[in-house]
Amino acid sequence: MRVAHCLVVTLIGLSAVADLPTAHAADPLPHMQLDPTGTTVSGLSSGAYMAVQVHVANSSSITGAGVVAGGPYYCAEGQLHIALNRCMQTFLGQPHANALLTRARTIAAAGRIDPLEDLADDRVYLFSGTRDATVTQPVMDAVRDFYRLAGMPEQSIKYVDDTAAGHAFIVEEAQNACGITESPFINDCDYDQAGDLLRHLYGTLAPAEEMHEGNLLTFDQSEFLADPETHGIASTGFVYRPSACVEGERCRLHIAFAGCKQTPADIGDLFARTTGFNRWAESNRLVILYPQSSASRGNPKGCWDWWGYDDPTYHTKSGRQMTVIVRMAARLGVVFADTSPTSFCQRHDDSNWNHWIEGRAEVCGWFSLCVVGSGDRVGFYYSISTLYESPEGVFSTTPCSP
């Protein structure tokens, strides 16, 4: 259990803190000329889970995802014990990709995320180090299986699972040796992971160039959420704007999420500056947005919300952190597609097991189920007789008229 708790509780305990840039600490996020059809996401660890959530929920607007040591969509089902014991370690068994896809389809049918059919023409890059004992390979295997079952062709999925890397983002040169799992969780494996990831998501790219230090800006994230640190969002974030994009040329957007304990308070801009994305961005007109998480109540190590510590709707388009990311993208110049669910009434007389499988009920405590979104317990053996689906896409036991 000591290793299993790394991701949520001590995932990336960093000792060296890089100095934050101070010249632009309170600047607003700038507007750019962006191609709305070229948006991708990636992340490490809790950031990988966030990348998958953002991708699946907004698949009409996002064309691909890079997942480094993460897991499949809605893996934790809103429960910390599932996050620890199925979505990092597999003491409860590995994640069930088919069951998670079934639940995702139900969520999509309710209009809470984009239609899953939009995933079929996307691309994903997956990475699991053979020495990663924090998020084990069976969990990453489930990510691959989820996307396969969603209709993504095999050639669109690149899965690197044969590198002797620890739990970290991988670069060509770093202080940490390849196989360790230690601060700052950026490891030297003689492998340009950022470049490989971006080439798979975007296709042929121009050779990387040196980043321009002045093009990495610090911006004010509190504009997108009041009192952000209360909700696991840092007050500042980072964005890299290639010179061509600063001059007004049309560019594409990549959103990169760091992991737990890689917050500005922990490492400053180290993830944004040294993972290699900016070198490829400079020569290929890619704006790189680095949203930043923070420590908060129930989240002492600054993880992204992938198990519901801040918001039970974290995995949907209405999730609080999800909404922050969408607002940032809109400010930069990419407006995500909006899915507006419709209110309707349904009757469901079924077993609790089937209610759970079909996404009408969710785990709300040990051995307990609640109607999705309402908090109403369904007990051990009772069926839900009437469900109302609201415009927010949540169920309740309140009857309604069609």
C-alpha positions as CSV (number, residue, x, y, z in Angstrom):
1,M,0.0,0.0,0.0
2,R,2.9,2.4,0.5
3,V,3.6,2.5,-3.3
4,A,-0.1,2.5,-4.2
5,H,-0.6,5.7,-2.3
6,C,2.1,7.6,-4.2
7,L,-0.1,9.1,-6.9
8,V,-2.9,10.5,-4.7
9,V,-1.0,11.2,-1.5
10,T,2.7,11.4,-2.3
11,L,3.0,10.9,-6.0
12,I,5.6,13.4,-6.9
13,G,7.4,14.5,-3.7
14,L,9.8,17.0,-5.1
15,S,12.8,18.4,-3.3
16,A,14.2,21.0,-5.7
17,V,12.0,24.0,-6.4
18,A,12.7,26.1,-9.5
19,D,12.3,29.8,-9.2
20,L,9.0,31.1,-10.6
21,P,9.3,33.8,-13.3
22,T,8.3,37.1,-11.7
23,A,8.2,39.5,-14.6
24,H,4.8,38.4,-15.9
25,A,3.3,36.8,-12.7
26,A,-0.1,38.5,-13.0
27,D,-0.5,38.7,-16.8
28,P,-3.7,37.5,-18.3
29,L,-3.7,34.6,-20.7
30,P,-3.3,36.1,-24.2
31,H,-5.5,35.5,-27.2
32,M,-3.8,33.8,-30.2
33,Q,-4.7,32.9,-33.8
34,L,-5.4,29.1,-33.3
35,D,-6.7,26.4,-35.6
36,P,-9.7,24.9,-33.8
37,T,-9.1,21.5,-35.5
38,G,-5.7,20.9,-34.1
39,T,-6.1,20.7,-30.3
40,T,-4.5,17.8,-28.4
41,V,-3.8,17.1,-24.7
42,S,-1.2,15.1,-22.7
43,G,-0.2,14.5,-19.1
44,L,1.8,12.6,-16.6
45,S,0.2,10.5,-13.8
46,S,-2.7,12.5,-12.3
47,G,-2.2,14.8,-15.3
48,A,-2.5,11.8,-17.6
49,Y,-5.8,11.0,-16.0
50,M,-6.8,14.6,-16.5
51,A,-5.8,14.5,-20.1
52,V,-7.9,11.4,-20.7
53,Q,-10.9,13.0,-19.0
54,V,-10.6,16.2,-21.1
55,H,-10.1,14.2,-24.3
56,V,-13.1,11.9,-23.8
57,A,-15.4,14.6,-22.5
58,N,-14.5,16.9,-25.4
59,S,-13.7,14.5,-28.2
60,S,-15.6,16.6,-30.7
61,S,-13.0,19.3,-30.2
62,I,-9.8,17.4,-29.3
63,T,-8.0,15.2,-31.8
64,G,-5.6,13.2,-29.7
65,A,-4.1,12.5,-26.3
66,G,-0.8,11.5,-24.8
67,V,-1.1,9.4,-21.7
68,V,2.1,8.8,-19.6
69,A,1.5,6.6,-16.6
70,G,-2.3,7.2,-16.2
71,G,-5.5,5.2,-16.6
72,P,-8.8,5.0,-18.5
73,Y,-11.7,7.4,-18.3
74,Y,-13.7,7.4,-15.1
75,C,-11.4,4.7,-13.7
76,A,-11.9,5.7,-10.0
77,E,-15.7,6.0,-10.3
78,G,-15.5,8.9,-7.8
79,Q,-13.9,6.7,-5.0
80,L,-10.5,7.1,-3.5
81,H,-10.2,3.4,-2.6
82,I,-10.9,2.4,-6.2
83,A,-8.3,5.0,-7.4
84,L,-5.7,3.5,-5.1
85,N,-6.4,-0.2,-5.5
86,R,-7.6,-0.5,-9.1
87,C,-6.4,2.5,-11.0
88,M,-2.8,2.5,-9.7
89,Q,-2.2,-0.8,-8.1
90,T,-4.6,-3.7,-9.0
91,F,-5.4,-5.3,-5.7
92,L,-9.1,-5.0,-6.7
93,G,-8.3,-6.3,-10.1
94,Q,-7.3,-4.2,-13.2
95,P,-9.7,-1.6,-14.6
96,H,-12.5,-3.1,-16.6
97,A,-12.3,-1.2,-19.9
98,N,-15.5,-2.6,-21.3
99,A,-17.5,-1.6,-18.2
100,L,-16.0,1.8,-18.1
101,L,-16.8,2.3,-21.8
102,T,-20.4,1.3,-21.2
103,R,-20.7,3.8,-18.4
104,A,-19.1,6.5,-20.6
105,R,-21.6,5.8,-23.3
106,T,-24.4,6.3,-20.8
107,I,-22.9,9.6,-19.7
108,A,-22.5,10.6,-23.3
109,A,-26.1,9.7,-24.1
110,A,-27.1,12.0,-21.2
111,G,-25.2,14.8,-22.9
112,R,-22.7,15.1,-20.1
113,I,-19.7,14.4,-22.4
114,D,-19.3,14.4,-26.2
115,P,-20.4,11.4,-28.3
116,L,-17.8,8.6,-28.0
117,E,-18.0,8.0,-31.8
118,D,-15.8,11.1,-32.1
119,L,-12.9,9.2,-30.6
120,A,-12.7,6.8,-33.6
121,D,-10.7,9.2,-35.8
122,D,-8.4,10.5,-33.0
123,R,-4.9,9.4,-32.1
124,V,-3.4,8.4,-28.7
125,Y,0.2,8.0,-27.5
126,L,0.6,5.7,-24.4
127,F,3.6,5.2,-22.2
128,S,4.2,2.8,-19.3
129,G,7.7,2.3,-17.8
130,T,8.7,-1.3,-16.9
131,R,10.0,0.0,-13.6
132,D,7.0,2.1,-12.8
133,A,5.5,0.6,-9.5
134,T,3.2,3.6,-8.9
135,V,0.8,3.1,-11.9
136,T,1.3,-0.4,-13.0
137,Q,1.2,-1.6,-16.6
138,P,-2.2,-3.4,-16.4
139,V,-3.7,0.0,-15.7
140,M,-2.2,1.5,-18.8
141,D,-3.2,-1.6,-20.7
142,A,-6.8,-0.7,-19.8
143,V,-6.3,2.8,-21.4
144,R,-5.3,1.0,-24.7
145,D,-8.3,-1.3,-24.4
146,F,-10.7,1.5,-23.7
147,Y,-9.7,3.4,-26.9
148,R,-9.7,0.2,-28.9
149,L,-13.3,-0.6,-27.8
150,A,-14.3,2.9,-28.5
151,G,-13.5,2.3,-32.2
152,M,-10.0,3.7,-32.5
153,P,-7.9,1.8,-35.1
154,E,-4.8,0.0,-34.0
155,Q,-2.5,2.2,-36.1
156,S,-3.8,5.3,-34.3
157,I,-2.6,3.9,-30.9
158,K,1.1,4.0,-30.1
159,Y,1.9,2.2,-26.9
160,V,5.5,2.3,-25.6
161,D,5.7,-0.3,-22.8
162,D,9.3,-1.6,-23.1
163,T,11.4,1.2,-21.5
164,A,13.0,0.6,-18.1
165,A,11.7,3.9,-16.8
166,G,10.3,4.7,-13.4
167,H,7.2,6.8,-12.7
168,A,8.2,10.0,-14.5
169,F,8.1,12.1,-17.7
170,I,11.0,11.0,-19.9
171,V,13.5,13.2,-21.5
172,E,16.9,13.0,-23.2
173,E,18.9,14.7,-20.5
174,A,17.9,15.1,-16.8
175,Q,19.3,14.8,-13.3
176,N,17.3,11.7,-12.5
177,A,18.4,8.3,-13.8
178,C,15.9,6.5,-16.1
179,G,14.7,3.8,-13.7
180,I,14.1,5.7,-10.5
181,T,10.9,7.1,-9.1
182,E,12.0,10.3,-7.3
183,S,11.8,14.0,-7.3
184,P,11.4,15.8,-9.7
185,F,10.0,12.9,-11.7
186,I,11.6,14.0,-15.0
187,N,13.9,11.2,-15.9
188,D,16.9,10.8,-18.3
189,C,16.2,7.8,-20.5
190,D,17.9,9.1,-23.7
191,Y,14.4,9.4,-25.2
192,D,12.7,12.5,-26.4
193,Q,9.2,11.6,-25.2
194,A,7.7,15.0,-26.0
195,G,8.8,14.8,-29.6
196,D,7.7,11.2,-30.0
197,L,4.3,12.0,-28.5
198,L,3.7,15.1,-30.6
199,R,4.8,13.4,-33.8
200,H,2.3,10.6,-33.2
201,L,-0.5,13.0,-32.5
202,Y,0.2,15.5,-35.3
203,G,2.1,13.5,-37.9
204,T,5.3,14.7,-39.6
205,L,6.9,17.7,-37.8
206,A,9.8,20.0,-38.6
207,P,12.9,19.4,-36.5
208,A,12.9,20.8,-33.0
209,E,14.6,24.2,-32.3
210,E,15.8,25.8,-29.1
211,M,13.0,27.4,-27.1
212,H,13.0,31.2,-26.5
213,E,12.9,31.8,-22.8
214,G,10.9,35.0,-23.3
215,N,8.2,33.1,-25.0
216,L,7.3,31.1,-21.8
217,L,4.9,33.3,-19.9
218,T,3.3,33.0,-16.5
219,F,-0.4,33.9,-16.5
220,D,-3.1,34.5,-13.9
221,Q,-5.4,31.4,-13.5
222,S,-7.6,33.0,-10.9
223,E,-9.4,34.8,-13.8
224,F,-10.9,31.4,-14.7
225,L,-12.1,30.3,-11.3
226,A,-12.7,32.3,-8.1
227,D,-10.5,31.2,-5.2
228,P,-8.8,28.6,-7.4
229,E,-6.5,27.0,-4.8
230,T,-9.5,25.9,-2.8
231,H,-10.4,23.7,-5.7
232,G,-7.0,22.3,-6.5
233,I,-6.1,24.9,-9.2
234,A,-3.0,27.1,-8.7
235,S,-3.3,30.9,-9.0
236,T,-0.7,30.9,-11.8
237,G,-0.2,28.8,-14.9
238,F,2.3,28.8,-17.9
239,V,2.0,29.1,-21.6
240,Y,4.6,28.8,-24.3
241,R,4.0,31.0,-27.4
242,P,6.3,30.2,-30.4
243,S,7.7,33.3,-32.1
244,A,5.6,32.7,-35.2
245,C,2.4,32.6,-33.1
246,V,3.4,35.8,-31.3
247,E,3.7,37.4,-34.7
248,G,0.1,36.5,-35.6
249,E,0.6,33.3,-37.6
250,R,-2.1,30.6,-37.3
251,C,-1.1,27.9,-34.7
252,R,-2.4,24.8,-33.0
253,L,-2.9,24.1,-29.3
254,H,-1.5,21.4,-27.1
255,I,-2.5,21.2,-23.4
256,A,0.1,19.5,-21.1
257,F,-0.8,18.5,-17.6
258,A,1.9,17.8,-15.0
259,G,1.4,15.3,-12.2
260,C,0.9,15.7,-8.4
261,K,3.5,17.7,-6.6
262,Q,4.6,19.3,-9.8
263,T,2.8,22.5,-8.9
264,P,4.3,26.0,-9.1
265,A,4.7,25.9,-5.3
266,D,6.7,22.7,-5.7
267,I,8.9,23.1,-8.8
268,G,8.0,26.5,-10.3
269,D,8.1,26.2,-14.1
270,L,10.4,23.1,-14.3
271,F,7.8,20.9,-16.0
272,A,6.9,23.6,-18.5
273,R,10.6,24.5,-19.2
274,T,12.4,21.1,-19.3
275,T,10.1,18.4,-20.7
276,G,10.9,19.3,-24.3
277,F,7.5,20.4,-25.6
278,N,8.6,24.0,-26.2
279,R,11.5,22.9,-28.6
280,W,9.0,21.2,-30.9
281,A,6.4,24.0,-30.4
282,E,8.9,26.7,-31.6
283,S,9.5,25.0,-35.0
284,N,5.9,23.7,-35.6
285,R,3.7,26.6,-34.5
286,L,2.3,24.8,-31.4
287,V,1.1,26.9,-28.5
288,I,1.6,24.8,-25.3
289,L,-0.7,25.5,-22.5
290,Y,0.5,24.3,-19.1
291,P,-2.5,24.6,-16.6
292,Q,-1.3,24.2,-13.0
293,S,-2.8,22.4,-10.1
294,S,-2.3,23.1,-6.4
295,A,-2.6,21.5,-3.0
296,S,-6.1,21.8,-1.5
297,R,-8.3,20.2,1.2
298,G,-8.4,16.5,0.4
299,N,-5.6,17.0,-2.1
300,P,-2.4,17.7,-0.1
301,K,0.0,17.0,-2.9
302,G,-1.6,19.1,-5.7
303,C,-3.1,16.4,-7.9
304,W,-5.6,17.0,-10.7
305,D,-9.0,15.8,-9.7
306,W,-9.5,12.3,-11.1
307,W,-11.3,10.7,-8.2
308,G,-13.7,13.4,-7.1
309,Y,-11.9,15.2,-4.2
310,D,-13.3,18.5,-5.3
311,D,-16.3,17.8,-7.5
312,P,-18.5,14.7,-8.1
313,T,-18.9,15.7,-11.7
314,Y,-15.2,16.0,-12.3
315,H,-15.3,13.6,-15.3
316,T,-18.0,15.5,-17.2
317,K,-18.1,18.7,-19.3
318,S,-19.6,20.5,-16.3
319,G,-16.8,19.5,-13.9
320,R,-15.2,22.4,-12.2
321,Q,-11.6,21.7,-13.2
322,M,-12.8,20.7,-16.7
323,T,-14.6,24.0,-17.1
324,V,-11.5,25.9,-16.1
325,I,-9.5,24.2,-18.9
326,V,-12.2,24.9,-21.5
327,R,-12.3,28.6,-20.5
328,M,-8.5,28.8,-20.8
329,A,-8.7,27.2,-24.3
330,A,-11.4,29.7,-25.3
331,R,-9.3,32.6,-24.1
332,L,-6.4,31.4,-26.2
333,G,-8.7,31.0,-29.3
334,V,-10.2,27.5,-29.3
335,V,-13.8,27.2,-28.4
336,F,-14.8,23.6,-27.6
337,A,-18.1,22.2,-28.9
338,D,-21.0,22.5,-26.5
339,T,-23.3,19.6,-25.8
340,S,-26.6,20.7,-24.4
341,P,-28.5,17.7,-22.9
342,T,-32.3,17.5,-23.1
343,S,-34.6,16.9,-20.2
344,F,-36.6,13.8,-20.4
345,C,-38.3,11.2,-18.1
346,Q,-37.5,7.5,-17.9
347,R,-38.6,4.6,-15.8
348,H,-36.0,2.0,-14.9
349,D,-37.1,-1.1,-13.0
350,D,-33.9,-3.1,-12.7
351,S,-31.4,-4.6,-10.4
352,N,-28.9,-2.4,-8.6
353,W,-26.1,-4.1,-10.5
354,N,-27.7,-3.2,-13.9
355,H,-28.3,0.4,-12.6
356,W,-24.6,0.7,-11.9
357,I,-23.5,-0.9,-15.2
358,E,-25.8,1.4,-17.2
359,G,-24.5,4.5,-15.4
360,R,-27.8,5.3,-13.5
361,A,-26.2,4.7,-10.1
362,E,-22.8,5.3,-8.6
363,V,-20.8,4.2,-5.6
364,C,-21.3,6.6,-2.7
365,G,-19.7,4.7,0.2
366,W,-18.7,1.2,1.2
367,F,-21.2,-1.3,-0.3
368,S,-23.7,1.5,-1.2
369,L,-25.1,2.9,-4.4
370,C,-26.7,6.3,-5.0
371,V,-28.7,7.6,-7.9
372,V,-26.3,9.5,-10.2
373,G,-26.1,13.1,-9.3
374,S,-28.7,13.1,-6.6
375,G,-27.0,11.5,-3.6
376,D,-30.2,9.4,-3.0
377,R,-29.1,5.9,-1.8
378,V,-30.7,2.9,-3.5
379,G,-29.8,0.6,-0.7
380,F,-28.6,-3.0,-1.1
381,Y,-31.5,-4.7,-2.9
382,Y,-34.0,-2.0,-4.1
383,S,-34.6,-1.1,-7.7
384,I,-34.9,2.5,-8.9
385,S,-38.4,2.8,-10.2
386,T,-38.4,6.3,-11.7
387,L,-35.6,8.5,-12.8
388,Y,-35.6,12.0,-14.1
389,E,-32.7,13.3,-16.2
390,S,-32.2,17.0,-15.7
391,P,-30.7,19.5,-18.2
392,E,-27.4,19.2,-16.3
393,G,-27.4,15.5,-17.2
394,V,-27.8,14.1,-13.7
395,F,-30.4,11.7,-12.5
396,S,-32.7,12.1,-9.5
397,T,-35.6,10.1,-8.1
398,T,-38.0,13.1,-8.5
399,P,-40.8,12.1,-10.9
400,C,-41.6,14.4,-13.9
401,S,-43.9,14.7,-16.8
402,P,-42.6,14.2,-20.3
